[in-house]
Amino acid sequence: MLNYKIKLLIIYILLLLNLNAENLKDNIFTSAFISTDGKTFIDIKDLKELDSFKKKQSNFIFKININKEVLKDETFYLRIDTNIEDFVSSNVPYTFNNNLPLIKIDKNINETIIINFDFKQSIPFFEINTFNEFEYKYIINNEKLLFGISYGIIICAFLYNFVFFLYNREKSFLYYSILQISFLSILIVSSKNLLIFNLFEQYGNIVESLIIILISTALITSILFNMEFLNTKKYTPKIHKFLWLLLLLHILDFISLLTIGISPIFEYIPSYIIILILLFSAFAVLKKGYKPAIFYIIGWLSLFIFVFLFESSLSDISDIYLLHIGIPLESLLFSFALGFKIKQIEMEKQRNEGILITQSKLASMGEMVGNIAHQWRQPLTHLSYIIMNLKAAQENDKLDKDYLEKKTNEATNQIEFMSHTIEDFRNFFKVSKQKEVFSLVESINESINLLKESFESLNIKLGFSYEDDLKIETYKGELSQVIFNLLNNAKEEFIKREIGQPKLSIKLLEKENNILIQISDNAGGIDEKIIKKIFEPYFTTKDKGLGIGLYMSKMIIEKNIGGKLEVENIEEGALFTIYLNTQKNQKY
C-alpha cells in the first residue's frame, strides 16, 4: 500500500510537470468513419446520416485516418474501451491492457487504422481514448487507483462539510457539500462518456445534457458558496450585488437548459471565466483583511488552472485526468480553508461567551446590590431610630452610661447583621473551579435567605419541600447562582404582572439517575410562542433586561455541571426543572 502511495505521488508530480506540453492528440486524427459492410463508410460527424445504424446491428467497421505530418516522432497509444467480446480485430498490431485493445501509434503505423467489431449480444457502444507516452508509462496501469483516490477525497470532503453543516447550520458548508456531489457526478459521468462513439444519437444527447446540467449546478453552488464563505455582503457590497446578478443569470440559463435544452452561458462563456470572476472577488475580500480568503484563492486558483487547461486543450494530458487531479486537489485545499473558518467561528464563539459571562456577572452584581438594599432596609431604619433616641436622650439629660451602652450594643448588632449580609452575598457569588460535596437543602436555603427580605416585602409565599437531604459533588457556587436567578426571575414576573397572591414552590426529589430541583410559580406561565426561545442569548421579555440570565443558567447547568435545565407551562404558571445527573455528579 505504501508503494502505491509513493507511486501515485510521483505520478501527480510528473503530471504537473507535463501540463505545459503542446497538445497533439486532437490533431493526429484527420477523420473517422463507420461502416457495416466495409464498402460504404459514413463520417461520424454526420449524425443525420447515421439513421441506418440506429437499429441494432451486428458487424461494424471503424476507420480512423492518421495525420503523420503532425505525428512526426511522437508516440501515442489508442485504447478501445469496449467489451472484449465485441472487439474482433484490427489491421495494425495491437496488445491488450486490462483486457482492453491498445494500439501503438507512431511514424511507422499505417495512415488508416481499421477496427472490426461484432456486437452480437449488445447495443453498439465503444470509446476511443488516446494517450501520450507519459500517460502510457505512468497512468494507464494506475488509472483505477487514481480515480478511486480522487472519488475518495471528494466523498470525504462532502461528508466533512455536511457534518459541519448539521453541527452549526453554516450555509457555506451546505453549499460546498452540494458542490462536491456535483463535482463527483461530473467526474463519474465524464470518465465513462468523454470520448464516446455511440451509434444511438438520443443516448449521446442525454449524456451531453446531463454533463451540462451537472456543470451548471456546480457553477450555481460555486457562486452561492463564494458569497457565503467570503461574506461578500459585508466586505464587498458592490461585488456582492454583481455576484447576485451572475447567480440570477445562471439560474435562468439552468431553467432554459431544462425546458428548451439550450444553455447560452455554457455555449459562449467558458467555466474558467466564472471561476476567474470568483477569484477576483476573493482577492477583493482578502484586501479587506478576511484571512480565510487566502485558502479560497489557493484552492480555486488550482481549480482554475486545471479547468482552463481542460477547456482550452492546451495540455497534452487527457482531459479526464486533468479533472481527476484538479478537482480533488481543490477539495483538499478547501478542507484547510473551512477548517480555518471553523477555528475562527469557535474563537468568535468563545469571545461572545466571554462577553456574555461578563455581562451576566454585571447583571448579577446589580441584582446583588438590589437584594442587599432590601436586606439593609430594616437595619438602617433601626440605626436611624438609635441615633434619634440618643439625640433625644442627650437633649433631655437622660443620656447616662447604661443607656448609651444599650444603644451602642443595638447599633453594633445591626452593623454586624449588615456585614454578614455582604459576606453572604460575596460568598454566594464566588465561583469555585473545584467540585465540592455539599448539601442541596443547605444550598437552596442559602439562595432563599438572600431573597427572603425582598420576598417578604412583596408578600411572596415560598414553600420548600424535600424527601431527603441529598448531597452531591459538583460546583456549588454555580448551581446556587442558577437557583438564585430562577427565584429572582419569578419575583420580577410577579411584580411585572401584578400577581395578587404570588406563590413559589421548590421541590427536591430523586428520580432514576437524576436529582431534580423543581421551581414553579403562579405568575401565569410563558407565552407558547416564545417558550422555546427563552434560553437563547439576548432574548428577553423585560423592559431593561439583557437577555443573558436564563442563557447563562442553561450554559452552567448543561455545559459546566453536565445536567439539563428545562421549562414547561403548568396550570397556574411556569415550572423550571434542573436535572443533576448522578453519574456525572457523584451523589453522597
N, C-alpha and C positions, 0 to 999 in steps of 0.2 A: 504493500500500500504506500509506503514511504517513497519507493522508487517511482511509482505512478505520479505522486505529488511533485517530485523533483522534475520528472519528465514533462509534466504539464506546465510547470513554472517556466522551464526552458522554452517550451512551445509558445507560451504567452509572450516572452521576451522577444523571441525570433519573429513572431507575428508583428509586434510593434515596430521592429526594425525593418520589416518587409513592406510596411504600409505605403511607402513612397514609390514603390516600383511602378513603372509605366504599365498601364492596363492593356494587355494584348488579347485577352480572352474574347472580348466582344468583336474582335476583328479577324480572328483566324478562320471563322466560318463565313463563307460568302453567301451561301443559300442552303436551304433544306427542303427536301421533297418527300412525298409519301405515295406509295402505290400498293395495289393489291395483286396486280398481275405481272409486275416487272416491266410493263410496256408503257402504261400511261401514268406519269408522275404529276402530282399537283403540289404547288408551292404551299407550305404550311401557313404562310401569311394570308393566303386567300381563303379565309374561313368560309366564305359563301360557296366556294367550290367543293367544300367537304361534305355536302349533303349526302352524297353516295356512300360516305364512310360512317354516317351516324348510326346506321344499323349495325348490329353485332356482326363483325367479320372474323375470319379465321386467320388468314395469312396477310401479313403486312411487310412491306419493304420500305425501309427508311434510308434515304440517301442524303449525305452531307458533303458539300464541296469545300475543300480546304484552300485558304489563301496562302500559298507558300512564300509569297513576297513578304508578307507580314511576319510569317513564322520565323524565317531566317534560321538562326542557330538555337532558337528557344525550343524547349521541350515541354509538352503538355500531356495530360492524361484525360481521356474521355471515359467517364463511368456511366454505364447504363443501369439505372435503378429500376428494376422490374422483377417480376417473379422469375426465378431461374428456369422454370418450366416453359415460360413463354419465349425465352431467347433461343434462337435456332443457330445462327452463325453470322459471320462477317467476312468480308473479302480481304480483311487485313488481320495480321496477327493480334491475338488478344489473350489476356490472362484473367484469372478470377481473384477478386479481392473481397473478402467477406461474402462469398457466393454471389458477387455482382461482376458482370463482364467489365474489363478495363482495357482500354486501347491506348497504346503509346503513340503520341502524335509528334513527329519531328520532321526534319527536312527530307528524310528518306521515305516517308509514307506516300501512298497514292494520293492524288489530288481529290479523289472521290472515295468516300467511305460508304459502304453499303451494309446495312444491318437487317437481318431477317428475323421476323417474329412469327410466332404461331399462337394466337390467343384462342385456344380451344375451349377452355373452361371459364374464361373471364372476359370482362369488358376491356377493349384495347386501351391500355394505360401504361405510360412509362415516363421516366425522367432522363434527361441528358444533362449530366453535370460535368463541367470542365475544371481541371485542377492544374496549377502550375507545379513545377518540380519541387518547390519548397513545401507545398501542401501535400504532395505525394509522399515526401520523405517523413514529414513530421506530424501531419494532422489526420490523414485519412484513416490510419490504423487506430487512432485515438479519438475518432470523431464521437463515438457514443459516450466516452468518458468526458469529453469537452462539453457535449450537450447536457449530460447528466449533472455535471457540476454547475453549469450555468442555470439550469432549471432549479437545482437545489438552492442556490444563492437567492434566486428571485422568490422562491416559495418561503424561504426563511425570512427574507425582508418583508414579505406580505404578512406572515404570522407575527413577526416582531412588532410591526406598526399597528396591526389590527388589535393586538392585545393591549397595546398602549392606548389606543383609541377607546377601547372598552373600559380601561382603567381611569382615564382622565377626561374623556369626551372631547379631546382636542381635535378639531376638524382636519387639521393638516395631516394627522396620522391616517384618518379615514380616506382622504383623497389620495395619499401616497399608496395605501393598500390597494385601492381600485386601479391605480396606475400600474402597480406591479402585476396585477392579474391581467391587465391589458397587454403589458409587455410580454408576459409569459405566453399568452394566446397568440400574439404576433409571431413569436419565435417558433412555436409548435406548428402553426399553420404554414409559415414561410418555409420551415425546414423540410416540409413534405411537398410543398407545391411551388417552390421558387422558379424552377425551370421545367415546367411540365409540358410535355407534348401530349395533349389529351384529345382524342377524337370526338369527344362529346362537348360541344361548344357551351351548352347550358351549364354543365358542371364547372367548366373553366370560368365562366362569368360569375357563378356563385362564389367560387373560391376568391376571385379577384375582389368582388364586392365585400366579402367577409373581411379580407385584409384591410380594405379601405375603411370599413366600419370600425375595426379594432384600432387603426391608426388615429381616426377621428376621435374615438373615445379617449385614447391616450393623450391626445393634444388638449382636449377639453379638461380632463382631470389635471394635466400638467399646469394649465393656466390657473385653475382653482387652487391647486397646491401652492403655486408661486405666490398668489395673493395672500393665502392664509399663513404660510410658513414665514414669508418675509414681512408680513404685516404691512403691506404697501399702503393700505388706507391711512395708517398712522405716519409712516416715514416719507412716503412719496405720493401724496393725494392725486397729483396730475397723472402720474404713471398708472395709478390705480384705476382712474377713470378710463384711460386708454386700454388697459387690460380687460376691463368690463366690456368695452366695445369689441375688442378682439374675441372675447368669450362669446358674446352675442352672435357675432358673425359665424363662429364655428358651430354654434348650436343651430343656426339657420341652415348652414351648409350640411350639418348632420341630418336635419329634417328633410332637406332636399334629397340627400342620398337615399334615405329610407323610403321616400314617397315616389320620386321620379327616377331614382337611380343615377343622378348626376351630382358630382361634387366639385364645384368650381375651384374651391380652395385647394383641394388635393391635386387637381389638374394643373393649376397655374402657379401655386406657391409651394416650394419645397418645404418639407418638415423642418429642415435645419434653419430656415429663416425664422420660424416661430420660436425655436429653441434659442436662437441668437437674440431675439427680442426679449425673451425671459432672462437671458444672461445679462443684458444691458440693465434691466430693472433691478437685478441682484446687485450689480455694481453701484447703482444709484442708492440702494438701501445701505450698502456697505459704507458708502461715504457719509451716511448719517450716523454711523457708529454701531450698527447692528452686527455683531460678530458672527452669529451663525451663518450669515450670508457668505462668508469665506468658504465654508464647506459646500454650500449650494453651488457656488461658482466653480469649484474644483470638480464636483460631481457632474454638473451639466456641461462643463467645458469638455470633459472626456466624452460624454454622450454626443455633444455637437460634432466633435472630430470624427467619431465613428459613423454617425448618421450622414455627415457631409460626404465622407468617402464612399458610403453606401449609395447615396442618391446621385452623386456626381460621377461615379465609376472611375475615380482617379487611382484606386488601388488595385493591384493585381491579385489581392486576396479575395476569395469568394465572398459575395455579399452576405451569405448566411453565416459565415464565420465572423465577419465584422460585427454583425448584430449579436452573435453569441458571446463575443468578447466585450463589446461596448456597453450593452445593457446591464449585465451582471456587475461590471466594474462600477457603473454609476450607482447601482444598488448598494454595493459595499461602501462606497464613499459617502452616500447619503445616510447610511446607518450611523456613521460618525457624526454627521450633521444633526440628525434627530436625537442622537444620544447627548450631544452638546446642548441642544434645546431643552431636553428633559432635565438636564442638570440645572439649566438656568431657571426653568419653571419651579424646580424644587427649592432653589435658593430664594426665588421670589416668594414662594410659599412660606419658607422659614422666616423671611423678613416680615411678611404680613402677619404671621403668627406672633412674632416678637412685638410688633406694633399692637396687636390685639391684647397680648398679655399685659403690656404696659398700660394700655387704656383700661383694661379690666382692673388692674391694681389701683389706678387713679380713681375709677368709679367706686371700688371697694373702700378706698380711703374716704371718699365723700360720704358713703353710706355709714362708715365707721364714725366719722365726725358727727353725723346726724344722730346716730344712736347714742354716742357719748353725751350729746346735748340733752337727749331725753333722760339718760341716767343721772346727769348732773343737775337737772332742773330742781328736783326736790332738795338735795343737799345745799345748793346755792341759796334756795329760799330760806332754808334753815339757818345758814350762815348769816343771811341778811337779818333775820329775826334776832340772832345772838348779838349782832352789832347794835341793833336798835335797843335791845334790852340793856346792854352795857351802858349805852349813852344815857338812857332814861334813869338808870340807877345812879350814874355819876351826877346827873343834874339834880336828883332828889337826895343826894348824900347818903345813898344806900349801897354804894359800891364798896363792900368790905372784902376781906381776903377770901372767905368761904364762897361768896357769890362769884367772885372773879375766877376762882379755881373751878367751880362748877361749870361756868360758861366756857372756860378755856378747854375743859375736857370734852364738852359737847362739840365745840368747833374742831378739835383735834380728831374726834371720831368721824365727823363729816368729811374732813380733808383726807383722812385715811381711806374712807369709802371711795372718794373720787379718785385717789391714787390707785387703788385696787382696780377700779373700773378701767382706767387707762392701761394698766398692766394686763388685765384680762383680754382686752381688745388687741393689745400688742402681741401677746402670746397666741391669740386665736388666729391672727393673720400672718404669723411667722410660718413660712413653708419649709419643711424639712425634706432633704433629699434622701433621707434614710427611712425605710419602713420601720414601724414600731407596733408593738402589741398594745392594744387599748380596748377599753370597754365602750361599746357602741352606745349604751344607755347614757354613760357619762358624757360622751362626745355630743350626743343630741341635746342633752340637758344644758351643756355649755352654750350651744347655739341659742336655745330657748332663753336662757338667762340674759344673754346680750340684747335680746329684743323685748324682754319682759316689761320694762317700763313703758316703751312705746306701745306695746300691745294693750297694756292696762289703760293707757291714756285714750286709746281708741275703742275700748270695750271689746277687744277681740278675745273670744274664749278659745283656749287651746287645750286639746286633750292629747296625751301621750300614753299609748298602751304597748305592752310587750309581754311575751310569754317567759322568756329567759333573758338574763343579762349576757348577751353574746359578746365574745371577744374575738378580735380579728387582727391579723398583721397586715397593715397597709400604710398609706400616707395619711396620717391623722389630720394634719393641718389642711390638706387639700380637700378631703372629704367634708370636714367641718365647714369650709368655705362654701361648698356646694349646698349643703343643708341650710346654711345661713342665707344664701342667695335665694333659694326657693321660698323660704319663710318670708323674707323681705319682699319678694315679688308679690306674694299673696297679700301682704299688708298693703302694698301700693295699689293692688287691684281693688281691695275693699274701699280704700279712700276714693279712687277714681270712679267707681260705680256706686258709691254712697250706699253700701250694703247696711241694712238696718241692724241686723243681728249677726255680725261676722263670726264665723267659726272655722277653726283649723284643727285638723286631726293628723297625728303622726302615729304610724303603726310600724313596729319592728317585728318581723317574723322570719322563719326559716322555711324554705321550700326547695326540696331536692338538693341540688348542688349550689344553691344561691341563698344569700341572706337578702331580704327585701326591706327597704325603707320606703314606706308609702306616705306621701304628704298630700292631703286632699283639703279642699276648701269649698265654701258655698258662695263663691263670687260669680256664679252664672256660667262658668266654662269658657272655652276658647272657640272663636268662630271656626267652623269646619273648613272654611276656605283658606285659612292661614295656619291651621294647627300643624301642618307638615313643614311649615317654613320657620317656626319659632326658634329652631335650633341653628338657623343659618346666621352667619356673621353679618352684623349691621342691620339685621331685621328687628324692628321694634314697633310696638304699639303705643309707647309712651311719648308724650309731647317733647320731652327733653332727653329721651333715652339714647344711648349709644348703640344698642342692639348687640352687645357683646356678652352680657351676663349669662344667658342660657347657652350660648355657643361655647363659652369657656367652661361652663359647668359640664356640658356634654363631653368636651375635649378632655377634661380632667378625669371624669369617670371612665370613659371608654379608652382613651389613649394612655393615660398615666396609671390608672388603677386597674384597668382590664375588665371593667364591668359594663353595664348598659344603663342608659338614662332614657326613659320613655314617658310619654304623656298621653292621656286619653280623657275624654269628657265623661263625667258621671252625671247622676241625676241632678245635683244642685250646683256642680262646679267642675273643677278640673282635678285630675289625680296624676301626680308625678310619682314614678316608681324608680328607685335606684336598685339595680341588681348588682350585688357584690358576689362574684364567683369565688367560691371557697376553694376551688382547685388552683386558682391563680393567687388568691389572698388567703393564706393559712388561717383556719379557724382554731380557736383555743377554748 
